[in-house]
Amino acid sequence: MLGVLLKKQRVRRSLSGRAYVYRPAISREGAMAGALKDLVGRMFGGSGEALLMSLIDTRQISAEEIERAAKLLEARGDET
């Protein structure tokens, strides 16, 4: 598994004595963003709206969470 992650440049390794030490090559936020982009692309045809509607339909997100998200979007302005 670490070999695959190394090829994908998700981890870095260095030699410490006779063993390799692996460290993340990207931040946690970067990894989450990449995984989410992949999920939306594969499961929802690239549509963030379809993901949101699915979260609502399956009751995985509350009205309060949607309201917080709306406020965040409003505070960020039109960055897209």
Secondary structure, DSSP 8 states (H G I E B T S, - for coil): -HHHHHHTTSEEEEEETTEEEEEESS-HHHHHHHHHHHHHHHHSTT-HHHHHHHHHHTT-S-HHHHHHHHHHHHHH-S--
